[in-house]
Amino acid sequence: MKKIANIATVSIFLLLIFGIALAFWIIPDKAFSDEENRSLRTFPAFSVDSLLSGAYSDAVNVYFADQFPLRDGFVGWKGMVEYLQGKGENNGILLGKNQQLARRLFDIRRGNGGVTNDMDLPDPKVLRAAVDAIERVDASLTVPFSVMLTPRPIDVAAEAFDYPAEISTGISNSFYGSLSESVSTVDLLPEFRQRYANGEYVYYRTDHHWTTLGAYYAYAALMREWGMETEIIPIEAFERQVVSTSFYGTLWSAGGMKWVAPDSVEFWRFYNEGEFSVIADGKSLNGFYNEDCLLKKDKYAAFLDGTHDVVTVTKNTSEPRPRLVLFKDSFANSLCPFLAQHFDLILLNLSSARTDFTNVSAYARQYSADRVLLLYTLENVITADRIGALQ
């Protein structure tokens, strides 16, 4: 009987091993994961240099992790196991009070060009390079320039986790505190952290973006910084329309905590919404929102139709309006409808893989900017290479 049991165990083990190996060959590679809303690694090209440096083997490991058969199901299973073991996190995603999710770890860039995985703190050299680049831009521009680095969910929702708030506060303070006083900055962290603690829905629970309410507060903070406080449109002037109650964001996908409830998404409608023309990469959009995206997993893409390299927003009026050029990431998409009430907008995707928008001064001149705003995620400053290249 024992021999039969051993044979059965070995047979099942071999079946799993060979079955998974066979699945790798049969199932076509996926270029994009709708579940995680990101591109997946395809099999890397071989070169002797990459093999000797170790980069090839690292890329192969990432490829197998991304293309693993039934990957989404295994991520969910692992998330449940980690939760039952009392760890409170999976894949660097924390589960906090009220089912709030937040990423604790990130892959940071080093000042020497390397990358270190799963870290809490950035390399001071990278932050210094970002500060130097922003001050370079500020000195070269002849129009007002402002910087707003959006905080992470772990920063805003500090009271929902056991994670030390001092860590995220320290990252923000080390950046803003290093900038010279001549640079106009808007640090949202203190206000947003307080609003979250008071129960306001300023960040999604399952995603890394701010909600439409959060975007409104960011708009109001910018208007105050620019001396335009009296022009802020009050909250009660908008019709708040809940357009989805089934939004599962990037943190939900990465954490594998499938039992966490979805977020709701709101459009804030204003009476003159039909007076604006929105052009995204040469294509005319039907206003600020693409409601077809609400039928997909990435419902945040409903704002400005998701990611585009160049988006222009103009109001159909004969009266001249100041032009605001934003060098931005996706946080700007839900902020745009508010700012468009006061400015014609040019939104340039600083994270673009197709176009290099880091020459801020040149693009500001090209688009005849009256004001320039850098709106970028603090995490991207730490993990990407764009801010340090600004000029």
Secondary structure, 3 states (H helix, E strand, C coil): CHHHHHHHHHHHHHHHHHHHHHHHHHCCCCCEECCCCEECCCCCCCCHHHHHHCHHHHHHHHHHHHCCCCHHHHHHHHHHHHHHCCCCEECCEEECHHHCEEECCEEEECCCCCEEEEECCCCHHHHHHHHHHHHHHHHHCCCCEEEEEECCHHHHCHHHCCCCHHHHHHHHHHHHCCCCCCCEECCCHHHHHHHHHCCCCCECCCCCCECHHHHHHHHHHHHHHCCCHHHCCCHHHCEEEEEEEEECCHHHHHHCCCCCCCEEEEEEECCCHHHEEEEECCEEECCCECHHHHHCCCHHHHECCCCCCEEEEEECCCCCCCEEEEEECCHHHHHHHHHCCCCEEEEEECCCCCCCCCCHHHHHHHCCCCEEEEEEEHHHHHHCCCHHHCC
